[in-house]
Amino acid sequence: MSNVGRNIGIGCVAVVVAVIAGLFCIGYMVREPGDVEVAIEAPLEVSQGERFTIVVRVWNGAGKRRTLVDLDIADEYLNGIVIESSEPPFKDAMHVPIDNTLSYSFDIPIAAGEEAVVEFAAFAAHSGDFQGDIDFCIDSSVSCLSYPVRTLVR
């Protein structure tokens, strides 16, 4: 085997090892946070043009303080629902194209055994059946629990 062929073989092995290591690291970093419970309260049906409230809750069952970093709402849900504001107010909102979500930043501390509540003021902009997940990102933007939400707009 020539040096060129051997170098190509070594290069291919190095690429495969790097890809496997990268996938392992991503799998290690992207974990669901433990000892946290989440819930969503949203009306199943509203009229087009109606304003309504979506209430999200995060309960911290861990023995330490946790932080609600972000709430990421699926684009599929937001195709018909507009988020106008929240209480407490979100710090920033940005679209995450790789995740197909709109990410609302909060950084709300949650003491051990306590609950954080966020109320979104929403507007039913278009008629249809809108559903998707809301990702509750705890302690980092990559450690999230997903919970489904659905609203029929008549």
ROKOL-509597 format. One record per atom (N, C-alpha, C): residue number from 1; residue in one letter; atom name; x, y, z. Coordinates in steps of 0.02 Angstrom, whole numbers, always signed. Atoms other than C-alpha are relative to their C-alpha. Layout:
<pts>
[pt NUM, "a", "CA", [X, Y, Z]]
...
</pts>
This chain:
<pts>
[pt 1, "m", "N", [+42, -58, +0]]
[pt 1, "m", "CA", [+0, +0, +0]]
[pt 1, "m", "C", [+45, +62, +0]]
[pt 2, "s", "N", [-40, -61, +4]]
[pt 2, "s", "CA", [+68, +171, -44]]
[pt 2, "s", "C", [-13, +44, +60]]
[pt 3, "n", "N", [+9, -48, -55]]
[pt 3, "n", "CA", [+91, +311, +81]]
[pt 3, "n", "C", [-64, +40, -7]]
[pt 4, "v", "N", [+62, -39, +12]]
[pt 4, "v", "CA", [-54, +405, +0]]
[pt 4, "v", "C", [-60, -41, +23]]
[pt 5, "g", "N", [+56, +42, -20]]
[pt 5, "g", "CA", [-173, +258, +23]]
[pt 5, "g", "C", [-4, -9, +75]]
[pt 6, "r", "N", [-1, +8, -73]]
[pt 6, "r", "CA", [-117, +232, +202]]
[pt 6, "r", "C", [-23, +64, +35]]
[pt 7, "n", "N", [+21, -64, -30]]
[pt 7, "n", "CA", [-138, +418, +242]]
[pt 7, "n", "C", [-74, +12, -8]]
[pt 8, "i", "N", [+72, -7, +9]]
[pt 8, "i", "CA", [-313, +417, +168]]
[pt 8, "i", "C", [-37, -45, +49]]
[pt 9, "g", "N", [+31, +46, -47]]
[pt 9, "g", "CA", [-356, +264, +272]]
[pt 9, "g", "C", [+3, +26, +72]]
[pt 10, "i", "N", [-7, -28, -68]]
[pt 10, "i", "CA", [-289, +344, +431]]
[pt 10, "i", "C", [-46, +61, +8]]
[pt 11, "g", "N", [+44, -59, -2]]
[pt 11, "g", "CA", [-383, +505, +389]]
[pt 11, "g", "C", [-73, -20, +8]]
[pt 12, "c", "N", [+70, +23, -5]]
[pt 12, "c", "CA", [-547, +409, +366]]
[pt 12, "c", "C", [-15, -26, +70]]
[pt 13, "v", "N", [+9, +26, -69]]
[pt 13, "v", "CA", [-524, +320, +533]]
[pt 13, "v", "C", [-5, +59, +49]]
[pt 14, "a", "N", [+1, -59, -44]]
[pt 14, "a", "CA", [-488, +488, +617]]
[pt 14, "a", "C", [-67, +36, -5]]
[pt 15, "v", "N", [+65, -33, +9]]
[pt 15, "v", "CA", [-647, +563, +543]]
[pt 15, "v", "C", [-55, -39, +35]]
[pt 16, "v", "N", [+51, +43, -32]]
[pt 16, "v", "CA", [-753, +415, +602]]
[pt 16, "v", "C", [+5, +7, +76]]
[pt 17, "v", "N", [-9, -7, -73]]
[pt 17, "v", "CA", [-679, +427, +778]]
[pt 17, "v", "C", [-25, +68, +23]]
[pt 18, "a", "N", [+22, -68, -19]]
[pt 18, "a", "CA", [-710, +616, +782]]
[pt 18, "a", "C", [-76, +5, -1]]
[pt 19, "v", "N", [+74, -2, +5]]
[pt 19, "v", "CA", [-892, +594, +726]]
[pt 19, "v", "C", [-30, -38, +59]]
[pt 20, "i", "N", [+26, +39, -56]]
[pt 20, "i", "CA", [-924, +459, +857]]
[pt 20, "i", "C", [+10, +38, +65]]
[pt 21, "a", "N", [-13, -39, -61]]
[pt 21, "a", "CA", [-843, +565, +993]]
[pt 21, "a", "C", [-46, +60, +4]]
[pt 22, "g", "N", [+46, -58, +1]]
[pt 22, "g", "CA", [-946, +716, +939]]
[pt 22, "g", "C", [-71, -20, +18]]
[pt 23, "l", "N", [+68, +24, -17]]
[pt 23, "l", "CA", [-1108, +617, +946]]
[pt 23, "l", "C", [-5, -19, +74]]
[pt 24, "f", "N", [-1, +17, -71]]
[pt 24, "f", "CA", [-1061, +550, +1118]]
[pt 24, "f", "C", [-4, +63, +43]]
[pt 25, "c", "N", [+0, -63, -39]]
[pt 25, "c", "CA", [-1027, +727, +1181]]
[pt 25, "c", "C", [-68, +34, -4]]
[pt 26, "i", "N", [+67, -30, +7]]
[pt 26, "i", "CA", [-1192, +792, +1111]]
[pt 26, "i", "C", [-50, -39, +42]]
[pt 27, "g", "N", [+45, +41, -40]]
[pt 27, "g", "CA", [-1284, +646, +1191]]
[pt 27, "g", "C", [+11, +12, +74]]
[pt 28, "y", "N", [-15, -12, -71]]
[pt 28, "y", "CA", [-1197, +682, +1356]]
[pt 28, "y", "C", [-25, +69, +21]]
[pt 29, "m", "N", [+20, -69, -18]]
[pt 29, "m", "CA", [-1235, +869, +1351]]
[pt 29, "m", "C", [-76, +9, -3]]
[pt 30, "v", "N", [+71, -10, +8]]
[pt 30, "v", "CA", [-1417, +855, +1294]]
[pt 30, "v", "C", [-36, -53, +41]]
[pt 31, "r", "N", [+34, +46, -45]]
[pt 31, "r", "CA", [-1506, +774, +1439]]
[pt 31, "r", "C", [-63, +33, +27]]
[pt 32, "e", "N", [+59, -26, -34]]
[pt 32, "e", "CA", [-1677, +791, +1515]]
[pt 32, "e", "C", [+18, +12, +73]]
[pt 33, "p", "N", [-16, -14, -71]]
[pt 33, "p", "CA", [-1663, +874, +1684]]
[pt 33, "p", "C", [-41, -46, +45]]
[pt 34, "g", "N", [+34, +44, -47]]
[pt 34, "g", "CA", [-1706, +757, +1827]]
[pt 34, "g", "C", [-34, +39, +56]]
[pt 35, "d", "N", [+34, -28, -58]]
[pt 35, "d", "CA", [-1820, +792, +1975]]
[pt 35, "d", "C", [-37, +65, -15]]
[pt 36, "v", "N", [+39, -59, +20]]
[pt 36, "v", "CA", [-1923, +921, +1879]]
[pt 36, "v", "C", [-65, -25, -32]]
[pt 37, "e", "N", [+65, +16, +31]]
[pt 37, "e", "CA", [-2108, +912, +1834]]
[pt 37, "e", "C", [-26, +63, -34]]
[pt 38, "v", "N", [+25, -56, +38]]
[pt 38, "v", "CA", [-2189, +1022, +1703]]
[pt 38, "v", "C", [-73, -12, -18]]
[pt 39, "a", "N", [+71, +5, +21]]
[pt 39, "a", "CA", [-2369, +1060, +1653]]
[pt 39, "a", "C", [-18, +62, -40]]
[pt 40, "i", "N", [+25, -55, +40]]
[pt 40, "i", "CA", [-2462, +1170, +1530]]
[pt 40, "i", "C", [-76, +2, +7]]
[pt 41, "e", "N", [+72, -10, +0]]
[pt 41, "e", "CA", [-2637, +1242, +1549]]
[pt 41, "e", "C", [-16, +48, -57]]
[pt 42, "a", "N", [+20, -41, +57]]
[pt 42, "a", "CA", [-2708, +1306, +1384]]
[pt 42, "a", "C", [-68, -24, -23]]
[pt 43, "p", "N", [+65, +22, +24]]
[pt 43, "p", "CA", [-2883, +1306, +1312]]
[pt 43, "p", "C", [+7, -44, -62]]
[pt 44, "l", "N", [-2, +44, +58]]
[pt 44, "l", "CA", [-2915, +1167, +1188]]
[pt 44, "l", "C", [-30, +35, -61]]
[pt 45, "e", "N", [+33, -33, +56]]
[pt 45, "e", "CA", [-3027, +1279, +1082]]
[pt 45, "e", "C", [-12, +73, +15]]
[pt 46, "v", "N", [+12, -72, -4]]
[pt 46, "v", "CA", [-3037, +1466, +1052]]
[pt 46, "v", "C", [-27, +24, -68]]
[pt 47, "s", "N", [+24, -30, +63]]
[pt 47, "s", "CA", [-3113, +1581, +920]]
[pt 47, "s", "C", [+56, +42, -30]]
[pt 48, "q", "N", [-48, -42, +33]]
[pt 48, "q", "CA", [-3008, +1667, +790]]
[pt 48, "q", "C", [-9, +72, +23]]
[pt 49, "g", "N", [+3, -68, -25]]
[pt 49, "g", "CA", [-2964, +1841, +853]]
[pt 49, "g", "C", [-4, +5, +76]]
[pt 50, "e", "N", [+6, +1, -73]]
[pt 50, "e", "CA", [-2982, +1788, +1036]]
[pt 50, "e", "C", [+68, +3, +33]]
[pt 51, "r", "N", [-60, +0, -42]]
[pt 51, "r", "CA", [-2851, +1826, +1167]]
[pt 51, "r", "C", [-11, -51, +56]]
[pt 52, "f", "N", [+5, +51, -53]]
[pt 52, "f", "CA", [-2814, +1689, +1294]]
[pt 52, "f", "C", [+67, -6, +35]]
[pt 53, "t", "N", [-60, +9, -41]]
[pt 53, "t", "CA", [-2686, +1635, +1424]]
[pt 53, "t", "C", [+24, -72, -3]]
[pt 54, "i", "N", [-33, +65, -5]]
[pt 54, "i", "CA", [-2564, +1490, +1419]]
[pt 54, "i", "C", [+42, +3, +64]]
[pt 55, "v", "N", [-36, +2, -64]]
[pt 55, "v", "CA", [-2500, +1446, +1593]]
[pt 55, "v", "C", [+46, -60, -1]]
[pt 56, "v", "N", [-49, +55, -5]]
[pt 56, "v", "CA", [-2341, +1344, +1610]]
[pt 56, "v", "C", [+27, -2, +71]]
[pt 57, "r", "N", [-24, +10, -69]]
[pt 57, "r", "CA", [-2281, +1272, +1775]]
[pt 57, "r", "C", [+60, -47, +0]]
[pt 58, "v", "N", [-59, +43, -10]]
[pt 58, "v", "CA", [-2114, +1199, +1827]]
[pt 58, "v", "C", [+7, -10, +75]]
[pt 59, "w", "N", [-9, +16, -72]]
[pt 59, "w", "CA", [-2099, +1110, +1994]]
[pt 59, "w", "C", [+69, -31, +8]]
[pt 60, "n", "N", [-68, +23, -14]]
[pt 60, "n", "CA", [-1924, +1082, +2063]]
[pt 60, "n", "C", [-1, -50, +57]]
[pt 61, "g", "N", [-2, +52, -51]]
[pt 61, "g", "CA", [-1915, +916, +2155]]
[pt 61, "g", "C", [+71, -18, +21]]
[pt 62, "a", "N", [-70, +13, -18]]
[pt 62, "a", "CA", [-1726, +921, +2167]]
[pt 62, "a", "C", [+15, +31, +68]]
[pt 63, "g", "N", [-20, -26, -65]]
[pt 63, "g", "CA", [-1638, +956, +2330]]
[pt 63, "g", "C", [+43, +62, -6]]
[pt 64, "k", "N", [-40, -61, +11]]
[pt 64, "k", "CA", [-1556, +1110, +2255]]
[pt 64, "k", "C", [-39, +48, -44]]
[pt 65, "r", "N", [+30, -52, +42]]
[pt 65, "r", "CA", [-1600, +1271, +2166]]
[pt 65, "r", "C", [+10, -18, -74]]
[pt 66, "r", "N", [-3, +10, +72]]
[pt 66, "r", "CA", [-1639, +1254, +1980]]
[pt 66, "r", "C", [-18, +66, -33]]
[pt 67, "t", "N", [+16, -61, +36]]
[pt 67, "t", "CA", [-1662, +1386, +1846]]
[pt 67, "t", "C", [-39, -17, -63]]
[pt 68, "l", "N", [+37, +5, +62]]
[pt 68, "l", "CA", [-1795, +1397, +1711]]
[pt 68, "l", "C", [+34, +49, -48]]
[pt 69, "v", "N", [-40, -42, +44]]
[pt 69, "v", "CA", [-1680, +1462, +1574]]
[pt 69, "v", "C", [-42, +25, -58]]
[pt 70, "d", "N", [+39, -17, +59]]
[pt 70, "d", "CA", [-1793, +1458, +1420]]
[pt 70, "d", "C", [-64, -41, -3]]
[pt 71, "l", "N", [+59, +37, +22]]
[pt 71, "l", "CA", [-1964, +1407, +1359]]
[pt 71, "l", "C", [+0, +6, -76]]
[pt 72, "d", "N", [-3, +2, +73]]
[pt 72, "d", "CA", [-1956, +1354, +1176]]
[pt 72, "d", "C", [-65, -27, -27]]
[pt 73, "i", "N", [+65, +19, +26]]
[pt 73, "i", "CA", [-2121, +1348, +1082]]
[pt 73, "i", "C", [+7, -18, -74]]
[pt 74, "a", "N", [-6, +26, +68]]
[pt 74, "a", "CA", [-2137, +1246, +921]]
[pt 74, "a", "C", [-31, +48, -51]]
[pt 75, "d", "N", [+26, -41, +55]]
[pt 75, "d", "CA", [-2159, +1341, +758]]
[pt 75, "d", "C", [-69, -23, -22]]
[pt 76, "e", "N", [+65, +27, +22]]
[pt 76, "e", "CA", [-2305, +1225, +714]]
[pt 76, "e", "C", [-57, +30, +42]]
[pt 77, "y", "N", [+51, -29, -43]]
[pt 77, "y", "CA", [-2402, +1292, +863]]
[pt 77, "y", "C", [-7, +75, -15]]
[pt 78, "l", "N", [+0, -73, +11]]
[pt 78, "l", "CA", [-2353, +1472, +826]]
[pt 78, "l", "C", [-21, +20, -70]]
[pt 79, "n", "N", [+27, -17, +66]]
[pt 79, "n", "CA", [-2415, +1460, +647]]
[pt 79, "n", "C", [-69, +32, +4]]
[pt 80, "g", "N", [+66, -30, -8]]
[pt 80, "g", "CA", [-2585, +1510, +714]]
[pt 80, "g", "C", [-9, +39, +64]]
[pt 81, "i", "N", [+4, -32, -65]]
[pt 81, "i", "CA", [-2550, +1574, +889]]
[pt 81, "i", "C", [+57, +51, +6]]
[pt 82, "v", "N", [-50, -52, -9]]
[pt 82, "v", "CA", [-2459, +1737, +926]]
[pt 82, "v", "C", [+9, +11, +75]]
[pt 83, "i", "N", [-15, -16, -69]]
[pt 83, "i", "CA", [-2373, +1761, +1094]]
[pt 83, "i", "C", [+12, +75, +4]]
[pt 84, "e", "N", [-5, -73, -5]]
[pt 84, "e", "CA", [-2399, +1944, +1141]]
[pt 84, "e", "C", [+45, +23, +56]]
[pt 85, "s", "N", [-41, -19, -58]]
[pt 85, "s", "CA", [-2315, +1950, +1311]]
[pt 85, "s", "C", [-1, -58, +49]]
[pt 86, "s", "N", [+1, +50, -53]]
[pt 86, "s", "CA", [-2282, +1851, +1469]]
[pt 86, "s", "C", [+6, +34, +67]]
[pt 87, "e", "N", [-9, -23, -69]]
[pt 87, "e", "CA", [-2288, +1871, +1657]]
[pt 87, "e", "C", [+30, -58, +39]]
[pt 88, "p", "N", [-45, -57, +6]]
[pt 88, "p", "CA", [-2153, +1875, +1716]]
[pt 88, "p", "C", [+22, +10, -73]]
[pt 89, "p", "N", [-19, -14, +69]]
[pt 89, "p", "CA", [-2090, +1960, +1558]]
[pt 89, "p", "C", [+62, -40, -21]]
[pt 90, "f", "N", [-60, +33, +25]]
[pt 90, "f", "CA", [-1969, +1862, +1450]]
[pt 90, "f", "C", [+53, +52, -14]]
[pt 91, "k", "N", [-56, -46, +10]]
[pt 91, "k", "CA", [-1796, +1939, +1434]]
[pt 91, "k", "C", [+16, +10, -73]]
[pt 92, "d", "N", [-17, -3, +70]]
[pt 92, "d", "CA", [-1773, +1899, +1251]]
[pt 92, "d", "C", [-39, -56, -35]]
[pt 93, "a", "N", [+31, +53, +40]]
[pt 93, "a", "CA", [-1852, +1799, +1111]]
[pt 93, "a", "C", [+39, -5, -65]]
[pt 94, "m", "N", [-36, +9, +63]]
[pt 94, "m", "CA", [-1763, +1723, +963]]
[pt 94, "m", "C", [-21, -66, -32]]
[pt 95, "h", "N", [+17, +61, +36]]
[pt 95, "h", "CA", [-1802, +1597, +828]]
[pt 95, "h", "C", [+61, -46, -1]]
[pt 96, "v", "N", [-53, +50, +3]]
[pt 96, "v", "CA", [-1700, +1436, +834]]
[pt 96, "v", "C", [-16, -46, -59]]
[pt 97, "p", "N", [+18, +38, +60]]
[pt 97, "p", "CA", [-1706, +1367, +656]]
[pt 97, "p", "C", [+18, -74, +3]]
[pt 98, "i", "N", [-20, +70, -4]]
[pt 98, "i", "CA", [-1615, +1205, +696]]
[pt 98, "i", "C", [-50, -41, +40]]
[pt 99, "d", "N", [+49, +32, -44]]
[pt 99, "d", "CA", [-1751, +1165, +825]]
[pt 99, "d", "C", [-72, +15, -21]]
[pt 100, "n", "N", [+66, -22, +22]]
[pt 100, "n", "CA", [-1898, +1249, +735]]
[pt 100, "n", "C", [-43, +24, +58]]
[pt 101, "t", "N", [+35, -28, -58]]
[pt 101, "t", "CA", [-1946, +1344, +892]]
[pt 101, "t", "C", [+14, +75, +6]]
[pt 102, "l", "N", [-13, -68, -22]]
[pt 102, "l", "CA", [-1961, +1520, +958]]
[pt 102, "l", "C", [+17, -7, +74]]
[pt 103, "s", "N", [-26, +9, -68]]
[pt 103, "s", "CA", [-1857, +1526, +1117]]
[pt 103, "s", "C", [-9, +65, +40]]
[pt 104, "y", "N", [+10, -56, -45]]
[pt 104, "y", "CA", [-1911, +1642, +1258]]
[pt 104, "y", "C", [+45, -10, +61]]
[pt 105, "s", "N", [-48, +5, -55]]
[pt 105, "s", "CA", [-1774, +1676, +1387]]
[pt 105, "s", "C", [-29, +30, +63]]
[pt 106, "f", "N", [+26, -23, -64]]
[pt 106, "f", "CA", [-1820, +1694, +1571]]
[pt 106, "f", "C", [+52, +3, +56]]
[pt 107, "d", "N", [-48, +5, -55]]
[pt 107, "d", "CA", [-1681, +1639, +1692]]
[pt 107, "d", "C", [-34, +10, +68]]
[pt 108, "i", "N", [+38, -4, -63]]
[pt 108, "i", "CA", [-1806, +1614, +1835]]
[pt 108, "i", "C", [+28, -52, +48]]
[pt 109, "p", "N", [-22, +49, -50]]
[pt 109, "p", "CA", [-1730, +1535, +1991]]
[pt 109, "p", "C", [-60, -35, +32]]
[pt 110, "i", "N", [+52, +39, -32]]
[pt 110, "i", "CA", [-1834, +1395, +2067]]
[pt 110, "i", "C", [+32, -35, +60]]
[pt 111, "a", "N", [-27, +31, -60]]
[pt 111, "a", "CA", [-1794, +1348, +2247]]
[pt 111, "a", "C", [-22, -73, +5]]
[pt 112, "a", "N", [+17, +70, -10]]
[pt 112, "a", "CA", [-1795, +1165, +2299]]
[pt 112, "a", "C", [-70, -6, +28]]
[pt 113, "g", "N", [+68, +11, -24]]
[pt 113, "g", "CA", [-1974, +1105, +2321]]
[pt 113, "g", "C", [-49, +55, -20]]
[pt 114, "e", "N", [+43, -55, +20]]
[pt 114, "e", "CA", [-2045, +1263, +2241]]
[pt 114, "e", "C", [-21, -6, -73]]
[pt 115, "e", "N", [+27, +0, +67]]
[pt 115, "e", "CA", [-2136, +1303, +2080]]
[pt 115, "e", "C", [+9, +68, -32]]
[pt 116, "a", "N", [-2, -62, +39]]
[pt 116, "a", "CA", [-2112, +1433, +1944]]
[pt 116, "a", "C", [-60, -2, -48]]
[pt 117, "v", "N", [+58, -4, +45]]
[pt 117, "v", "CA", [-2262, +1492, +1843]]
[pt 117, "v", "C", [+12, +58, -49]]
[pt 118, "v", "N", [-3, -51, +52]]
[pt 118, "v", "CA", [-2260, +1587, +1679]]
[pt 118, "v", "C", [-67, +1, -36]]
[pt 119, "e", "N", [+63, -7, +36]]
[pt 119, "e", "CA", [-2418, +1655, +1599]]
[pt 119, "e", "C", [+15, +38, -65]]
[pt 120, "f", "N", [-7, -31, +65]]
[pt 120, "f", "CA", [-2412, +1691, +1412]]
[pt 120, "f", "C", [-67, +30, -21]]
[pt 121, "a", "N", [+59, -31, +31]]
[pt 121, "a", "CA", [-2538, +1814, +1339]]
[pt 121, "a", "C", [+4, -18, -73]]
[pt 122, "a", "N", [-1, +25, +68]]
[pt 122, "a", "CA", [-2584, +1736, +1173]]
[pt 122, "a", "C", [-60, +27, -39]]
[pt 123, "f", "N", [+52, -25, +45]]
[pt 123, "f", "CA", [-2689, +1786, +1022]]
[pt 123, "f", "C", [-9, -53, -55]]
[pt 124, "a", "N", [+16, +49, +52]]
[pt 124, "a", "CA", [-2777, +1665, +903]]
[pt 124, "a", "C", [-4, +36, -67]]
[pt 125, "a", "N", [-5, -40, +61]]
[pt 125, "a", "CA", [-2722, +1740, +737]]
[pt 125, "a", "C", [-32, -34, -61]]
[pt 126, "h", "N", [+25, +36, +59]]
[pt 126, "h", "CA", [-2775, +1604, +613]]
[pt 126, "h", "C", [-41, -60, +22]]
[pt 127, "s", "N", [+40, +59, -16]]
[pt 127, "s", "CA", [-2905, +1466, +610]]
[pt 127, "s", "C", [+39, -63, -19]]
[pt 128, "g", "N", [-33, +64, +12]]
[pt 128, "g", "CA", [-2844, +1286, +616]]
[pt 128, "g", "C", [+14, -37, +64]]
[pt 129, "d", "N", [-18, +43, -56]]
[pt 129, "d", "CA", [-2779, +1149, +728]]
[pt 129, "d", "C", [+75, +7, +10]]
[pt 130, "f", "N", [-71, -15, -11]]
[pt 130, "f", "CA", [-2613, +1206, +802]]
[pt 130, "f", "C", [+25, -39, +60]]
[pt 131, "q", "N", [-28, +41, -53]]
[pt 131, "q", "CA", [-2506, +1090, +904]]
[pt 131, "q", "C", [+75, -6, -8]]
[pt 132, "g", "N", [-72, +8, -1]]
[pt 132, "g", "CA", [-2326, +1063, +952]]
[pt 132, "g", "C", [+23, -9, +72]]
[pt 133, "d", "N", [-27, +7, -67]]
[pt 133, "d", "CA", [-2212, +1051, +1101]]
[pt 133, "d", "C", [+23, +67, +27]]
[pt 134, "i", "N", [-35, -53, -35]]
[pt 134, "i", "CA", [-2156, +1177, +1228]]
[pt 134, "i", "C", [+57, -34, +38]]
[pt 135, "d", "N", [-58, +28, -34]]
[pt 135, "d", "CA", [-1980, +1137, +1286]]
[pt 135, "d", "C", [+17, +44, +60]]
[pt 136, "f", "N", [-18, -33, -62]]
[pt 136, "f", "CA", [-1941, +1182, +1466]]
[pt 136, "f", "C", [+75, -11, +11]]
[pt 137, "c", "N", [-72, +8, -6]]
[pt 137, "c", "CA", [-1753, +1213, +1472]]
[pt 137, "c", "C", [+22, +19, +70]]
[pt 138, "i", "N", [-17, -7, -70]]
[pt 138, "i", "CA", [-1687, +1191, +1648]]
[pt 138, "i", "C", [+76, +0, +9]]
[pt 139, "d", "N", [-71, -8, -16]]
[pt 139, "d", "CA", [-1514, +1250, +1704]]
[pt 139, "d", "C", [+45, +13, -60]]
[pt 140, "s", "N", [-38, -16, +60]]
[pt 140, "s", "CA", [-1455, +1267, +1523]]
[pt 140, "s", "C", [-49, -2, -59]]
[pt 141, "s", "N", [+43, -1, +59]]
[pt 141, "s", "CA", [-1525, +1291, +1348]]
[pt 141, "s", "C", [-3, -67, -36]]
[pt 142, "v", "N", [+0, +66, +32]]
[pt 142, "v", "CA", [-1491, +1109, +1303]]
[pt 142, "v", "C", [-26, -56, +45]]
[pt 143, "s", "N", [+27, +49, -46]]
[pt 143, "s", "CA", [-1563, +1019, +1454]]
[pt 143, "s", "C", [-75, +14, +8]]
[pt 144, "c", "N", [+70, -20, +5]]
[pt 144, "c", "CA", [-1749, +1021, +1415]]
[pt 144, "c", "C", [-48, -59, +6]]
[pt 145, "l", "N", [+56, +47, +0]]
[pt 145, "l", "CA", [-1912, +929, +1448]]
[pt 145, "l", "C", [-52, +28, -48]]
[pt 146, "s", "N", [+51, -21, +48]]
[pt 146, "s", "CA", [-2045, +934, +1312]]
[pt 146, "s", "C", [-69, -19, +26]]
[pt 147, "y", "N", [+70, +13, -20]]
[pt 147, "y", "CA", [-2232, +945, +1344]]
[pt 147, "y", "C", [-44, +24, -57]]
[pt 148, "p", "N", [+41, -20, +57]]
[pt 148, "p", "CA", [-2365, +949, +1208]]
[pt 148, "p", "C", [-52, +53, +17]]
[pt 149, "v", "N", [+53, -50, -7]]
[pt 149, "v", "CA", [-2486, +1093, +1182]]
[pt 149, "v", "C", [-40, -2, -66]]
[pt 150, "r", "N", [+44, +1, +59]]
[pt 150, "r", "CA", [-2635, +1101, +1063]]
[pt 150, "r", "C", [-57, +49, +11]]
[pt 151, "t", "N", [+57, -46, -2]]
[pt 151, "t", "CA", [-2764, +1234, +1025]]
[pt 151, "t", "C", [-34, +0, -68]]
[pt 152, "l", "N", [+40, -5, +60]]
[pt 152, "l", "CA", [-2904, +1226, +897]]
[pt 152, "l", "C", [-27, +72, -4]]
[pt 153, "v", "N", [+24, -68, +10]]
[pt 153, "v", "CA", [-2944, +1398, +826]]
[pt 153, "v", "C", [-56, -4, -51]]
[pt 154, "r", "N", [+59, +2, +44]]
[pt 154, "r", "CA", [-3120, +1411, +753]]
[pt 154, "r", "C", [-15, +67, -30]]
</pts>
